[in-house]
Every structure is written in C-alpha cells, then in structure tokens.
Amino acid sequence: MGQPEHDAELDARGLFCPEPVMLLHNRIVDISVGGVLKVVATDPSTTRDIPRFCQFLNHELVYSAEDDQEFVFFIRRGS
C-alpha cells in the first residue's frame, strides 16, 4: 500500500520532544478541515505523541509508518 495523498507537509526531522508536536499544533490549523498533513520526524517519541495529539484534538491518524529511522504520519484535520 502506498502513502496517502496529502495537502501539505511538515518536516520535523532532527527535532526532539516537544518540538515536533508543537510545530504540528501550529501547522494543522493551516490545513482545511478534512485536509491531510504529512509529518516526517526522527524522534521516536513521536510514535507516542502524535497519535495522542490526534486523539485529544479529534484529528484522524490516517497512516503511520517507520522508514529507515524516520517516522511518517498522515493526519486528517478534524473540525
């Protein structure tokens, strides 16, 4: 299965907790409701933090994967 289509991308590689989620929080508001944001990160804590972010703020984690020590997330913005 290939990666989903997305409307925008956030490159959080090289950043450590809490920076990736802080940037995600600021960036997701630029996406229209129903739009998809691709996030690429290298901090392993994002595998815990980003799903929690989505759960608490009613966004949908459409897809996540680990690829060569990079973590990729596709998040559909909720209302």
Secondary structure, DSSP 8 states (H G I E B T S, - for coil): ------SEEEEETT--TTHHHHHHHHHHTTS-TT-EEEEEE--TTHHHHHHHHHHHHT-EEEEEEEETTEEEEEEE---
